[in-house]
Amino acid sequence: MVWAFCLHSLLREYGWQFLRRVAVPHPVKAARAILDSGALDLSGDMTEVCAGGAGQGLEDALSIVGAGFCLKPMSPSCMSGRANHDCHYLEHLLHSRVSDVPGCCQQCAIRELGIMALEAGAAFYIMTSAQDILFDVFAPSLNEGKFSSGLFVLCRYSMRPFAAGLLASGIRGWLFPFETGDCRDYRTWLLADRGTKDERTEINEPTRRTVREVLAKMTKKPQSDTHFDRRGNVLYPG
């Protein structure tokens, strides 16, 4: 499946950018990443991706939590819009002493995951297109060591190519699949990659508990990080 995804992507700008920024400068690493991702067992509720040289767990300032934009609520609709990197609650309301959580935010998994990331001292990233993920996460980690570990919630269809990106960029990762509403083939994935996603994805309660447990192992004191600072498309604890 990963090779078919790669062939399809060669016709898209993301594929050319991946070649230019990852595969051509690091051909052996990229080829090994594709082969190793193809051997992963993705049938479970969590997949650990062990990139060479990474540590044994999420590593505080070098860690990132990523979640697909399609987790955003649709009814009532997200006040920040849908296919973007924005979260009004995490960026503005989280520590502004607002007593009432907006209705669209009350049951939002993005809000929940963002708060858990902040408590753990990890950066938080709302994932949109594959090209943005390449520019915001994979390439900076490969070239600058931006992130060495990460926890990501995404559709099961894209987990294998995503794992290839993690392996190529040297990020040790934990991948959790959506339970419902996810993309099941390249056509629906491509539509979502372009911002067209008419279904809201969901994560189940066991996944929530496991994510919470993984992040709790690195939770800092509450006073250490009190808000997010946005730099580019990524929210960093501050």
N, C-alpha and C positions, 0 to 999 in steps of 0.2 A: 504494500500500500504506500509506503514512504517514497518508493521510486516513482510510482504513478503520480503522486502528489508533486514530486520534484519536476517531472516532465510537464505536467499541466502548468506549473508555476513558471517554467521557462518562457512561457508566452506572456507573462505578466511582468510589470515593472518590479514587483517584489523579487521575483526570481533573478532578474538581471542585477538588482542591487545586492542580493545575497551573494551572487557570483563575484561581483566587484569588491565587496567589502569583507567577505569571509572566505569563499572557496578559492579564489585566485591567489590572494595573499597567503592563505594557509591550506593548500590543497590536501595534504596528508591528514591534517586534523579534521577538515570538512568531510573527507571520504570516510574516515573512521567513525565520525559522528553519525553519518547516515547509516552505515553498517550496524553500529551498536544500537541505534534507535530501532532499527528493524528487528532486532533480537529481543526487545523488551516485551514482557508480558503485561499487557494493559487491561487485562480482564477484571482486575480487582477494583476496590474502591479507593485505593491509593497506590501510586507508582512512584518509587524513588529512583531518581536519575543520578547516578554517581559520576560526576565529571572528574577527571584526573586532576590532582593538585588541590581540590577543594577540601574543606574541613569536614568534620563529622556531623555538623549540625548547622542550623541557621546561625549566622555570625554577626549579630548586632548591627553595627553601622553598615556592614557590607551585605545586608539581607534586604529582600524585597518581597512583598506580597502582591500578587497580581490577580485580578478578577475580570472576567468578560463583561463588557458593557451591557450585554443582553440580560444581566441580572437586574438591571434597573426596572423599577415598577412601571406599569402601563396604565393601571387604573386604581387610584388616581395617578396621572402621569408624573414622571420625574420633573421637578422644577428646573433641572439643569439640562433637559433634553436627553436624548438617548445615545446616539452613536458618537460619543465624544469622551474626552478624558476628565470631564468636569463632575464635581460633586459639591453642590452648594452647602450641604450640611457639613461635610468634612473640612471644607475650605473656609467656611464663614461662621457656622452656627455651633460647632462642636464645643467651643469654649468661649462663647460670647454671652453666656448667662441667659440664653433663651430658655424659658421654662417649658414651653410647649413645643414638642417635636412635630414638625409638619406631617400631615397625614400621609403623604407619599413616602416619607422617610421612615415611618414607624415600623414597617415590616420589610425594609429594604436590606437585602443581603450585602450590598455594597457598603452601606453605612456600618453594618455589623462587622464585616471583615476589616474595614478601615480602622474602626476603633480597636479591634484586636491587634492589628499591625502597629498602631501607635503605642499601645501598652507594651508591645514587645520590642519597641525601638526600631522597627523595620520601616522602610519606605513602602508606600502604597501606590499602586498603579492600576488604573482602569484601562484594560486592554481593548483596543479597537481593531485596527487593521494590522495585518502581518508586517507591512512595511514600517509602520510606527513602532511596533515591537522590536524590529530589527534596529531601527535608529535609536530608540530610547533605552533598550535593555541589552540586546545581544552584542551589537558592535561596540558600545562603550565598555562592556565587560571584557570583551576579547582584547581590545586595544589599550584600555586604561585601567582594567581591574575594578570597574565601577561596582559590580555586584559579584559576590562569590557564592551566594546561596539564595534560594527563593522558594516560595510556596505559591502555587498557581491553581486557580479554579477555572476550568475551561471545558469545552465540549470534547467528548471522547474521540470524535473523528479527527480533531487537530492535535491530539496528544502526541502522536508519534513524530510528525514533523516539528512540533514544538520541542520535543525532547532532543531532536537532532540539533536545533538551535542552541539549546542549553549545553549540550555536549561540546559543540563547536566553540562556544564562547567561554567554556570553563566554569559554568554555573552548576553547582550541585542543587538539584531541585526535588520538590515533592509535588506531584500532580494529582489533582482531585477532579473527577468528572462530574458534570451536571447530571442530575437525575432525570429531568424532563425538559422538553423544549429545545434540545440541542440540535445542531446540524448533523446530518447523517450521511451526506455525500458531498462531492466537490461543488456541485451546483449551488446547493443551499449555503455551503461554507463561503463560496465566492460572493454571493449576495450579501451575507452578513459582513464579510470583509469590506464590502463597499458601503456598509451602513444600513442595509435593508434587512431588518429582522423583525418580523411581525409577531413572533412568539416571545414570551418571557421565559427565560430558563430558570430552573429551580435547583437548589441543592437540598439533600435530605438531612434529617436531624443527625443520623450517625456521622455523616461527613462534617457537619458543623461541630460535633463533639470532638472528632479527631483533629480537625484544624485547630480548634481551641487548645487541645492538649499539646500539639506540636508547638504552637506559639507560646503557650504558657511556660514551656521549659526555658524560654529566654526572656520572660517578662521582666522588665525593669521596675524600679520603684516608681510609683505614680507621679512623683514630682519631677522625674528626670525629663520627660517629654510631655508637654501640655498642649501642643497644637501642631498642625502641619504647615510647612512652608512649601509652596509650589515652585519648582524649578523646571521650566519646560513643561513636560506632560506628567512629571512624577511628583508625588507628594512626599516630602521628607520630614521626619519628626524633628521638632524644634522646641 
